[in-house]
Amino acid sequence: MLLRVRALLFWLGFAGSVIVFGLLVAPLLLPFGFHRRYRVLSQWTRFSLWWLGVTCGLRHRVHGREHLEQSEAAIVMAKHQSAWETIALQQILPPQVWVLKRELMRIPFFGWAIGMVDPVPVDRKAGRRALEHLVEAGIDRLGRGLWVVLFPEGTRVAPGEQGKYRIGGAVLAARSGHPVIPIAHNSGTFWPRHSLAKKPGVIDVVVGPPIATKGRKPEAILAEVEQWIETEVARLEGRPVP
């Protein structure tokens, strides 16, 4: 019961902050460029992580930060187990844009704010055209020095489960030649899907070494990413390594 109450307090503060940033702060940033917008709007994620620690006792630690010291922008492929990583990665990684479902752009307040930091919205029903849009927009963002973040499984999966890894991010990597940074974590252990309650503790985030992409086929890149992420997630969860 106490965990539910604490989680409810978190969601109340979270929802209020979305409204404040989406309705009041975001419009004031319209005259400014990407980096000013990003710097201000990313304070929302800083507040959210702080508030999560205060209300739910949930914090995180990062292993492998040295792998983020890249001289060029990278493509990040991360495990997706909860909403937590969509907040936390914005504080862990360099300035970034996200590959996301187009429908998210229609969410009041949240969608308005996220639209101001140049995401790459994808219409999953568009098939090949969606892939080409992802690659074209992704190369544009990388060329501007922005990191591109995506979840190759496409949706959240519960701890101990694995979704099908989609090829889009690997195609972007192969065509752009930019390195891939894989990220594993165990957020689903503390922030379960379809549950209000959040368990107190420390989420472990592991940043993997850069994966070279130049001259490689997308299938080979994706296989290496998948193997690294799933092996590391299994280790974090105390399961046999696949």
C-alpha positions as CSV (number, residue, x, y, z in Angstrom):
1,M,0.0,0.0,0.0
2,L,2.8,2.4,0.9
3,L,4.5,1.8,-2.4
4,R,1.3,2.7,-4.2
5,V,0.9,5.9,-2.3
6,R,4.5,6.9,-3.0
7,A,4.1,6.1,-6.7
8,L,0.9,8.2,-6.8
9,L,2.8,11.2,-5.3
10,F,5.4,10.7,-8.0
11,W,2.9,10.7,-10.8
12,L,1.1,13.8,-9.5
13,G,4.4,15.7,-9.5
14,F,5.4,14.2,-12.8
15,A,2.1,15.2,-14.5
16,G,2.3,18.7,-13.0
17,S,5.8,19.2,-14.3
18,V,4.8,18.0,-17.8
19,I,2.1,20.7,-17.9
20,V,4.4,23.4,-16.6
21,F,7.1,22.6,-19.2
22,G,4.8,21.9,-22.0
23,L,2.3,24.7,-21.6
24,L,4.4,27.5,-19.9
25,V,8.1,26.9,-20.6
26,A,8.1,25.5,-24.2
27,P,6.3,28.5,-25.8
28,L,8.9,30.8,-24.4
29,L,11.7,28.9,-26.2
30,L,10.2,29.2,-29.7
31,P,12.6,32.0,-30.7
32,F,15.7,30.0,-29.7
33,G,17.7,27.3,-31.5
34,F,18.0,23.6,-30.6
35,H,20.7,23.8,-28.0
36,R,19.0,26.5,-25.9
37,R,15.7,24.6,-26.1
38,Y,17.3,21.3,-25.2
39,R,19.3,22.8,-22.3
40,V,16.1,24.2,-20.8
41,L,13.6,21.5,-21.5
42,S,16.0,18.7,-20.3
43,Q,15.7,20.2,-16.8
44,W,12.3,18.5,-16.8
45,T,14.0,15.1,-16.8
46,R,16.4,16.3,-14.1
47,F,13.4,17.2,-11.9
48,S,11.7,14.0,-12.7
49,L,14.6,11.8,-11.6
50,W,15.1,13.9,-8.4
51,W,11.3,13.6,-7.6
52,L,11.4,9.9,-8.3
53,G,14.2,9.5,-5.7
54,V,12.3,11.6,-3.2
55,T,8.9,9.9,-3.5
56,C,9.8,6.3,-4.5
57,G,13.4,5.9,-3.3
58,L,14.5,4.9,-6.8
59,R,17.9,6.1,-8.1
60,H,20.4,4.8,-10.6
61,R,24.1,4.4,-11.2
62,V,25.9,4.3,-14.6
63,H,28.8,2.0,-15.5
64,G,30.9,2.7,-18.6
65,R,30.6,6.4,-18.9
66,E,34.0,6.5,-20.6
67,H,32.3,5.0,-23.7
68,L,30.3,8.2,-24.1
69,E,33.5,10.2,-24.8
70,Q,33.1,10.1,-28.6
71,S,34.6,12.6,-31.0
72,E,31.6,12.1,-33.2
73,A,27.9,11.7,-32.6
74,A,26.7,8.2,-32.1
75,I,23.6,6.1,-32.5
76,V,22.4,4.7,-29.1
77,M,20.5,1.4,-29.1
78,A,19.0,0.7,-25.6
79,K,17.0,-2.0,-23.9
80,H,13.4,-0.8,-23.2
81,Q,11.7,-2.2,-20.1
82,S,9.9,0.9,-18.7
83,A,9.2,4.6,-19.0
84,W,12.2,5.2,-16.7
85,E,14.9,5.0,-19.4
86,T,13.0,7.5,-21.6
87,I,13.6,10.0,-18.8
88,A,17.0,9.0,-17.5
89,L,18.9,8.7,-20.8
90,Q,18.3,12.4,-21.4
91,Q,20.5,13.1,-18.4
92,I,23.0,10.3,-19.0
93,L,23.8,11.0,-22.7
94,P,25.2,14.0,-24.6
95,P,22.6,16.2,-26.5
96,Q,20.3,13.9,-28.4
97,V,17.2,13.3,-30.4
98,W,14.9,10.4,-30.2
99,V,13.4,8.0,-32.8
100,L,9.8,7.7,-31.6
101,K,6.3,6.7,-32.6
102,R,4.5,9.6,-34.4
103,E,1.5,9.2,-32.1
104,L,3.6,10.5,-29.2
105,M,3.7,13.9,-30.8
106,R,0.0,14.2,-30.4
107,I,0.0,13.9,-26.6
108,P,-1.0,17.3,-25.1
109,F,1.8,19.2,-23.4
110,F,4.4,16.3,-23.6
111,G,4.1,16.1,-27.4
112,W,4.3,19.8,-27.8
113,A,7.5,20.0,-25.8
114,I,9.3,17.1,-27.3
115,G,8.5,18.4,-30.8
116,M,10.7,21.4,-30.0
117,V,13.9,19.2,-29.7
118,D,13.9,17.8,-33.3
119,P,12.8,14.1,-32.7
120,V,12.6,11.6,-35.5
121,P,8.9,10.6,-35.5
122,V,8.2,7.4,-37.4
123,D,4.9,6.1,-38.8
124,R,5.1,2.4,-38.3
125,K,2.4,1.8,-40.8
126,A,4.4,3.4,-43.6
127,G,6.7,0.5,-44.1
128,R,9.7,1.2,-46.4
129,R,8.9,4.9,-46.4
130,A,9.2,5.0,-42.6
131,L,12.7,3.4,-42.8
132,E,13.8,5.8,-45.4
133,H,12.6,8.8,-43.3
134,L,14.4,7.4,-40.3
135,V,17.6,7.1,-42.2
136,E,17.4,10.5,-43.9
137,A,16.4,12.4,-40.7
138,G,18.9,10.4,-38.6
139,I,21.8,11.3,-40.9
140,D,20.7,14.9,-40.7
141,R,20.7,14.9,-36.9
142,L,24.1,13.1,-36.7
143,G,25.6,15.6,-39.1
144,R,24.6,18.3,-36.7
145,G,26.5,16.6,-33.9
146,L,23.4,15.2,-32.2
147,W,23.2,11.7,-30.9
148,V,20.3,9.6,-32.1
149,V,18.6,7.3,-29.5
150,L,16.2,4.5,-30.3
151,F,14.9,1.2,-28.8
152,P,15.5,-1.5,-31.3
153,E,12.8,-3.8,-29.8
154,G,10.3,-1.0,-30.5
155,T,8.3,-1.5,-27.3
156,R,8.7,-2.3,-23.6
157,V,9.5,-5.9,-22.6
158,A,9.3,-7.3,-19.1
159,P,12.5,-8.5,-17.3
160,G,13.5,-11.9,-18.6
161,E,11.9,-11.4,-21.9
162,Q,13.3,-10.3,-25.3
163,G,11.5,-8.6,-28.2
164,K,12.3,-8.8,-31.8
165,Y,15.2,-6.4,-32.7
166,R,14.2,-4.2,-35.6
167,I,16.6,-3.3,-38.4
168,G,16.0,0.4,-38.7
169,G,18.7,1.7,-36.3
170,A,21.2,-0.7,-37.9
171,V,20.4,0.5,-41.4
172,L,21.0,4.1,-40.2
173,A,24.3,3.0,-38.7
174,A,25.4,1.2,-41.8
175,R,24.5,4.1,-44.1
176,S,25.9,6.8,-41.9
177,G,29.0,5.1,-40.7
178,H,28.5,6.5,-37.2
179,P,29.3,4.1,-34.2
180,V,26.6,2.4,-32.2
181,I,26.6,2.7,-28.4
182,P,24.6,-0.2,-26.8
183,I,23.0,0.3,-23.4
184,A,21.7,-2.3,-21.0
185,H,19.9,-1.8,-17.7
186,N,17.4,-3.4,-15.3
187,S,14.8,-0.7,-14.9
188,G,11.9,-3.2,-15.3
189,T,12.9,-4.8,-12.0
190,F,12.0,-1.6,-10.2
191,W,9.5,0.1,-12.5
192,P,7.3,-2.8,-13.7
193,R,5.1,-2.5,-16.7
194,H,1.4,-2.2,-16.0
195,S,2.0,-1.5,-12.3
196,L,1.5,1.7,-10.4
197,A,4.0,0.8,-7.6
198,K,7.7,1.4,-8.0
199,K,10.2,-0.5,-5.9
200,P,12.9,1.5,-4.1
201,G,16.5,0.7,-5.0
202,V,19.2,1.4,-7.6
203,I,18.9,0.8,-11.3
204,D,22.1,-0.2,-12.9
205,V,22.8,1.2,-16.4
206,V,25.7,-0.2,-18.4
207,V,27.1,1.7,-21.4
208,G,28.8,-0.6,-23.8
209,P,31.9,0.1,-25.9
210,P,31.3,1.6,-29.4
211,I,30.4,-0.8,-32.1
212,A,32.0,0.0,-35.5
213,T,29.7,0.3,-38.4
214,K,31.7,1.5,-41.4
215,G,31.6,-1.1,-44.3
216,R,29.4,-3.5,-42.4
217,K,25.9,-4.8,-43.3
218,P,23.0,-3.8,-41.1
219,E,22.2,-7.4,-40.1
220,A,25.8,-7.9,-38.7
221,I,25.6,-4.7,-36.8
222,L,22.2,-5.6,-35.3
223,A,23.3,-9.1,-34.3
224,E,26.3,-7.6,-32.4
225,V,24.1,-5.1,-30.7
226,E,21.5,-7.7,-29.7
227,Q,24.1,-10.1,-28.4
228,W,25.8,-7.4,-26.2
229,I,22.5,-6.0,-24.8
230,E,20.9,-9.3,-24.0
231,T,24.0,-10.8,-22.5
232,E,24.5,-7.7,-20.2
233,V,20.8,-7.6,-19.2
234,A,20.8,-11.2,-18.3
235,R,23.9,-10.6,-16.1
236,L,22.2,-7.6,-14.4
237,E,19.1,-9.7,-13.7
238,G,21.0,-12.7,-12.4
239,R,19.9,-15.0,-15.3
240,P,22.0,-17.4,-17.3
241,V,23.7,-15.6,-20.1
242,P,22.2,-16.4,-23.5
